[in-house]
Amino acid sequence: MSNDIFDQTRETVRKFRRSRTDRMVAGVCGGLARSLGVDAPLVRVILVAATLLGFGTGALIYLACWILMPEEA
């Protein structure tokens, strides 16, 4: 039996990590953008809109991700 299935699974799994290069504060938006395949400014705009329209919910989500997400190696 080969490990072909494990190799294919490892290639398709996206790791959710904070970015070291694309960061403004902690790299949460940069890491999320990389894992979703979109631009980081788009994620930042959505997070600001969620913060303003959701009574601070976006800021709480950002803070939780900052604490819980590991940083890229």
N, CA, C and O atoms as CSV, one atom per row, in Angstrom:
chain,resi,resn,atom,element,x,y,z
A,1,MET,N,N,0.836,-1.177,0.000
A,1,MET,CA,C,0.000,0.000,0.000
A,1,MET,C,C,0.882,1.243,0.000
A,1,MET,O,O,1.869,1.303,0.734
A,2,SER,N,N,0.549,2.192,-0.783
A,2,SER,CA,C,1.377,3.403,-0.876
A,2,SER,C,C,0.765,4.531,-0.044
A,2,SER,O,O,-0.377,4.449,0.409
A,3,ASN,N,N,1.541,5.556,0.134
A,3,ASN,CA,C,1.086,6.734,0.878
A,3,ASN,C,C,0.561,7.809,-0.060
A,3,ASN,O,O,0.590,8.994,0.272
A,4,ASP,N,N,0.082,7.402,-1.226
A,4,ASP,CA,C,-0.373,8.354,-2.226
A,4,ASP,C,C,-1.548,9.196,-1.717
A,4,ASP,O,O,-1.606,10.398,-1.976
A,5,ILE,N,N,-2.469,8.578,-1.007
A,5,ILE,CA,C,-3.631,9.305,-0.491
A,5,ILE,C,C,-3.191,10.324,0.546
A,5,ILE,O,O,-3.711,11.440,0.582
A,6,PHE,N,N,-2.238,9.951,1.389
A,6,PHE,CA,C,-1.748,10.879,2.402
A,6,PHE,C,C,-1.012,12.050,1.768
A,6,PHE,O,O,-1.118,13.180,2.245
A,7,ASP,N,N,-0.271,11.792,0.703
A,7,ASP,CA,C,0.438,12.870,0.004
A,7,ASP,C,C,-0.550,13.839,-0.639
A,7,ASP,O,O,-0.349,15.052,-0.594
A,8,GLN,N,N,-1.612,13.311,-1.235
A,8,GLN,CA,C,-2.613,14.169,-1.854
A,8,GLN,C,C,-3.343,14.993,-0.814
A,8,GLN,O,O,-3.623,16.170,-1.042
A,9,THR,N,N,-3.656,14.393,0.327
A,9,THR,CA,C,-4.347,15.112,1.397
A,9,THR,C,C,-3.465,16.204,1.958
A,9,THR,O,O,-3.946,17.305,2.225
A,10,ARG,N,N,-2.213,15.934,2.140
A,10,ARG,CA,C,-1.280,16.919,2.684
A,10,ARG,C,C,-1.154,18.116,1.758
A,10,ARG,O,O,-0.961,19.237,2.229
A,11,GLU,N,N,-1.259,17.906,0.451
A,11,GLU,CA,C,-1.155,19.003,-0.502
A,11,GLU,C,C,-2.403,19.875,-0.496
A,11,GLU,O,O,-2.307,21.074,-0.761
A,12,THR,N,N,-3.571,19.310,-0.200
A,12,THR,CA,C,-4.807,20.077,-0.272
A,12,THR,C,C,-5.179,20.756,1.047
A,12,THR,O,O,-6.017,21.657,1.050
A,13,VAL,N,N,-4.586,20.352,2.149
A,13,VAL,CA,C,-4.906,20.951,3.444
A,13,VAL,C,C,-4.242,22.318,3.548
A,13,VAL,O,O,-3.036,22.452,3.341
A,14,ARG,N,N,-5.043,23.331,3.870
A,14,ARG,CA,C,-4.515,24.685,4.049
A,14,ARG,C,C,-4.331,24.943,5.531
A,14,ARG,O,O,-5.233,24.691,6.329
A,15,LYS,N,N,-3.180,25.438,5.892
A,15,LYS,CA,C,-2.925,25.746,7.289
A,15,LYS,C,C,-3.233,27.212,7.540
A,15,LYS,O,O,-2.815,28.089,6.785
A,16,PHE,N,N,-3.960,27.457,8.598
A,16,PHE,CA,C,-4.384,28.802,8.961
A,16,PHE,C,C,-3.358,29.367,9.936
A,16,PHE,O,O,-3.393,29.068,11.130
A,17,ARG,N,N,-2.446,30.186,9.419
A,17,ARG,CA,C,-1.361,30.739,10.218
A,17,ARG,C,C,-1.274,32.245,9.999
A,17,ARG,O,O,-1.639,32.754,8.939
A,18,ARG,N,N,-0.779,32.957,11.032
A,18,ARG,CA,C,-0.555,34.393,10.892
A,18,ARG,C,C,0.656,34.622,10.002
A,18,ARG,O,O,1.642,33.888,10.078
A,19,SER,N,N,0.578,35.633,9.166
A,19,SER,CA,C,1.637,35.945,8.219
A,19,SER,C,C,2.753,36.730,8.908
A,19,SER,O,O,2.495,37.580,9.760
A,20,ARG,N,N,3.989,36.433,8.530
A,20,ARG,CA,C,5.128,37.213,9.020
A,20,ARG,C,C,5.474,38.348,8.063
A,20,ARG,O,O,6.062,39.350,8.470
A,21,THR,N,N,5.113,38.194,6.807
A,21,THR,CA,C,5.499,39.190,5.809
A,21,THR,C,C,4.382,40.185,5.497
A,21,THR,O,O,4.653,41.374,5.332
A,22,ASP,N,N,3.147,39.728,5.414
A,22,ASP,CA,C,2.015,40.586,5.052
A,22,ASP,C,C,1.249,40.939,6.311
A,22,ASP,O,O,0.194,40.365,6.581
A,23,ARG,N,N,1.775,41.884,7.088
A,23,ARG,CA,C,1.142,42.242,8.347
A,23,ARG,C,C,1.106,43.740,8.527
A,23,ARG,O,O,1.982,44.468,8.060
A,24,MET,N,N,0.069,44.183,9.217
A,24,MET,CA,C,-0.010,45.573,9.637
A,24,MET,C,C,0.053,45.631,11.155
A,24,MET,O,O,0.714,46.507,11.712
A,25,VAL,N,N,-0.625,44.712,11.831
A,25,VAL,CA,C,-0.569,44.643,13.289
A,25,VAL,C,C,-0.005,43.289,13.700
A,25,VAL,O,O,1.115,43.213,14.206
A,26,ALA,N,N,-0.765,42.227,13.489
A,26,ALA,CA,C,-0.338,40.909,13.948
A,26,ALA,C,C,-0.248,39.877,12.831
A,26,ALA,O,O,0.214,38.763,13.077
A,27,GLY,N,N,-0.667,40.203,11.627
A,27,GLY,CA,C,-0.593,39.271,10.513
A,27,GLY,C,C,-1.802,38.369,10.361
A,27,GLY,O,O,-1.768,37.430,9.565
A,28,VAL,N,N,-2.863,38.628,11.100
A,28,VAL,CA,C,-4.054,37.783,11.030
A,28,VAL,C,C,-4.718,37.905,9.664
A,28,VAL,O,O,-5.038,36.892,9.042
A,29,CYS,N,N,-4.928,39.117,9.194
A,29,CYS,CA,C,-5.592,39.320,7.900
A,29,CYS,C,C,-4.730,38.791,6.755
A,29,CYS,O,O,-5.257,38.225,5.798
A,30,GLY,N,N,-3.425,38.967,6.843
A,30,GLY,CA,C,-2.525,38.446,5.812
A,30,GLY,C,C,-2.554,36.933,5.744
A,30,GLY,O,O,-2.557,36.358,4.655
A,31,GLY,N,N,-2.577,36.283,6.902
A,31,GLY,CA,C,-2.648,34.822,6.936
A,31,GLY,C,C,-3.980,34.303,6.440
A,31,GLY,O,O,-4.037,33.310,5.715
A,32,LEU,N,N,-5.057,34.976,6.832
A,32,LEU,CA,C,-6.381,34.570,6.365
A,32,LEU,C,C,-6.505,34.754,4.853
A,32,LEU,O,O,-7.068,33.906,4.162
A,33,ALA,N,N,-5.980,35.859,4.353
A,33,ALA,CA,C,-6.032,36.115,2.906
A,33,ALA,C,C,-5.240,35.066,2.139
A,33,ALA,O,O,-5.677,34.604,1.085
A,34,ARG,N,N,-4.090,34.692,2.658
A,34,ARG,CA,C,-3.278,33.678,1.981
A,34,ARG,C,C,-3.990,32.333,1.962
A,34,ARG,O,O,-3.959,31.634,0.949
A,35,SER,N,N,-4.631,31.961,3.066
A,35,SER,CA,C,-5.296,30.665,3.108
A,35,SER,C,C,-6.563,30.643,2.242
A,35,SER,O,O,-6.946,29.589,1.734
A,36,LEU,N,N,-7.216,31.805,2.073
A,36,LEU,CA,C,-8.407,31.873,1.228
A,36,LEU,C,C,-8.097,32.161,-0.231
A,36,LEU,O,O,-8.940,31.940,-1.101
A,37,GLY,N,N,-6.890,32.654,-0.508
A,37,GLY,CA,C,-6.512,32.959,-1.878
A,37,GLY,C,C,-7.040,34.292,-2.373
A,37,GLY,O,O,-7.304,34.446,-3.565
A,38,VAL,N,N,-7.199,35.263,-1.477
A,38,VAL,CA,C,-7.659,36.594,-1.853
A,38,VAL,C,C,-6.621,37.624,-1.407
A,38,VAL,O,O,-5.640,37.276,-0.750
A,39,ASP,N,N,-6.837,38.886,-1.763
A,39,ASP,CA,C,-5.921,39.945,-1.362
A,39,ASP,C,C,-6.144,40.323,0.098
A,39,ASP,O,O,-7.273,40.314,0.588
A,40,ALA,N,N,-5.058,40.654,0.781
A,40,ALA,CA,C,-5.133,41.038,2.191
A,40,ALA,C,C,-5.927,42.329,2.412
A,40,ALA,O,O,-6.668,42.410,3.391
A,41,PRO,N,N,-5.804,43.351,1.538
A,41,PRO,CA,C,-6.623,44.553,1.769
A,41,PRO,C,C,-8.128,44.275,1.754
A,41,PRO,O,O,-8.880,44.935,2.470
A,42,LEU,N,N,-8.564,43.331,0.969
A,42,LEU,CA,C,-9.985,42.970,0.944
A,42,LEU,C,C,-10.410,42.397,2.294
A,42,LEU,O,O,-11.475,42.739,2.807
A,43,VAL,N,N,-9.591,41.537,2.863
A,43,VAL,CA,C,-9.901,40.958,4.173
A,43,VAL,C,C,-9.905,42.055,5.233
A,43,VAL,O,O,-10.748,42.045,6.130
A,44,ARG,N,N,-8.972,43.000,5.139
A,44,ARG,CA,C,-8.909,44.096,6.112
A,44,ARG,C,C,-10.150,44.978,6.046
A,44,ARG,O,O,-10.677,45.385,7.082
A,45,VAL,N,N,-10.617,45.276,4.842
A,45,VAL,CA,C,-11.814,46.099,4.670
A,45,VAL,C,C,-13.035,45.380,5.245
A,45,VAL,O,O,-13.870,46.001,5.902
A,46,ILE,N,N,-13.137,44.098,5.004
A,46,ILE,CA,C,-14.260,43.318,5.535
A,46,ILE,C,C,-14.206,43.290,7.060
A,46,ILE,O,O,-15.242,43.374,7.720
A,47,LEU,N,N,-13.007,43.173,7.620
A,47,LEU,CA,C,-12.871,43.153,9.081
A,47,LEU,C,C,-13.238,44.504,9.692
A,47,LEU,O,O,-13.884,44.556,10.738
A,48,VAL,N,N,-12.832,45.593,9.050
A,48,VAL,CA,C,-13.199,46.923,9.549
A,48,VAL,C,C,-14.710,47.124,9.461
A,48,VAL,O,O,-15.320,47.669,10.381
A,49,ALA,N,N,-15.314,46.686,8.361
A,49,ALA,CA,C,-16.768,46.794,8.223
A,49,ALA,C,C,-17.480,45.966,9.291
A,49,ALA,O,O,-18.488,46.403,9.845
A,50,ALA,N,N,-16.959,44.773,9.582
A,50,ALA,CA,C,-17.564,43.943,10.622
A,50,ALA,C,C,-17.415,44.594,11.994
A,50,ALA,O,O,-18.295,44.467,12.846
A,51,THR,N,N,-16.301,45.288,12.205
A,51,THR,CA,C,-16.103,45.972,13.482
A,51,THR,C,C,-17.062,47.140,13.632
A,51,THR,O,O,-17.665,47.316,14.691
A,52,LEU,N,N,-17.209,47.939,12.581
A,52,LEU,CA,C,-18.066,49.111,12.659
A,52,LEU,C,C,-19.558,48.763,12.663
A,52,LEU,O,O,-20.337,49.360,13.407
A,53,LEU,N,N,-19.944,47.808,11.840
A,53,LEU,CA,C,-21.361,47.470,11.715
A,53,LEU,C,C,-21.817,46.424,12.733
A,53,LEU,O,O,-23.013,46.279,12.987
A,54,GLY,N,N,-20.878,45.711,13.303
A,54,GLY,CA,C,-21.235,44.637,14.228
A,54,GLY,C,C,-20.946,44.958,15.672
A,54,GLY,O,O,-20.803,44.052,16.493
A,55,PHE,N,N,-20.855,46.244,16.000
A,55,PHE,CA,C,-20.650,46.689,17.376
A,55,PHE,C,C,-19.394,46.091,18.002
A,55,PHE,O,O,-19.410,45.677,19.162
A,56,GLY,N,N,-18.308,46.047,17.236
A,56,GLY,CA,C,-17.022,45.586,17.762
A,56,GLY,C,C,-16.758,44.103,17.617
A,56,GLY,O,O,-15.742,43.608,18.104
A,57,THR,N,N,-17.648,43.386,16.958
A,57,THR,CA,C,-17.470,41.950,16.797
A,57,THR,C,C,-16.213,41.623,16.004
A,57,THR,O,O,-15.512,40.666,16.331
A,58,GLY,N,N,-15.917,42.392,14.978
A,58,GLY,CA,C,-14.718,42.159,14.171
A,58,GLY,C,C,-13.450,42.300,14.983
A,58,GLY,O,O,-12.505,41.532,14.803
A,59,ALA,N,N,-13.422,43.281,15.881
A,59,ALA,CA,C,-12.250,43.471,16.732
A,59,ALA,C,C,-12.075,42.299,17.687
A,59,ALA,O,O,-10.948,41.881,17.950
A,60,LEU,N,N,-13.168,41.768,18.206
A,60,LEU,CA,C,-13.073,40.599,19.093
A,60,LEU,C,C,-12.593,39.363,18.342
A,60,LEU,O,O,-11.805,38.579,18.870
A,61,ILE,N,N,-13.065,39.189,17.120
A,61,ILE,CA,C,-12.614,38.064,16.296
A,61,ILE,C,C,-11.129,38.204,15.986
A,61,ILE,O,O,-10.386,37.225,16.049
A,62,TYR,N,N,-10.692,39.422,15.651
A,62,TYR,CA,C,-9.281,39.658,15.367
A,62,TYR,C,C,-8.422,39.355,16.589
A,62,TYR,O,O,-7.377,38.715,16.471
A,63,LEU,N,N,-8.851,39.805,17.747
A,63,LEU,CA,C,-8.105,39.574,18.979
A,63,LEU,C,C,-8.019,38.081,19.300
A,63,LEU,O,O,-6.965,37.586,19.699
A,64,ALA,N,N,-9.122,37.374,19.125
A,64,ALA,CA,C,-9.126,35.930,19.375
A,64,ALA,C,C,-8.188,35.206,18.407
A,64,ALA,O,O,-7.469,34.293,18.811
A,65,CYS,N,N,-8.191,35.603,17.143
A,65,CYS,CA,C,-7.298,34.986,16.160
A,65,CYS,C,C,-5.845,35.307,16.470
A,65,CYS,O,O,-4.974,34.456,16.284
A,66,TRP,N,N,-5.568,36.516,16.937
A,66,TRP,CA,C,-4.215,36.917,17.293
A,66,TRP,C,C,-3.685,36.019,18.411
A,66,TRP,O,O,-2.518,35.626,18.397
A,67,ILE,N,N,-4.536,35.701,19.368
A,67,ILE,CA,C,-4.116,34.886,20.496
A,67,ILE,C,C,-4.019,33.398,20.127
A,67,ILE,O,O,-3.092,32.711,20.554
A,68,LEU,N,N,-4.975,32.908,19.334
A,68,LEU,CA,C,-5.074,31.472,19.082
A,68,LEU,C,C,-4.286,30.988,17.870
A,68,LEU,O,O,-3.834,29.843,17.861
A,69,MET,N,N,-4.105,31.826,16.845
A,69,MET,CA,C,-3.431,31.386,15.616
A,69,MET,C,C,-1.917,31.337,15.802
A,69,MET,O,O,-1.323,32.287,16.314
A,70,PRO,N,N,-1.294,30.240,15.391
A,70,PRO,CA,C,0.177,30.219,15.439
A,70,PRO,C,C,0.752,31.056,14.290
A,70,PRO,O,O,0.088,31.281,13.279
A,71,GLU,N,N,1.980,31.504,14.463
A,71,GLU,CA,C,2.650,32.289,13.439
A,71,GLU,C,C,3.358,31.361,12.459
A,71,GLU,O,O,3.738,30.245,12.814
A,72,GLU,N,N,3.535,31.826,11.224
A,72,GLU,CA,C,4.259,31.049,10.228
A,72,GLU,C,C,5.668,30.748,10.706
A,72,GLU,O,O,6.271,31.518,11.454
A,73,ALA,N,N,6.168,29.630,10.263
A,73,ALA,CA,C,7.535,29.254,10.634
A,73,ALA,C,C,8.561,29.953,9.777
A,73,ALA,O,O,9.761,29.747,9.959
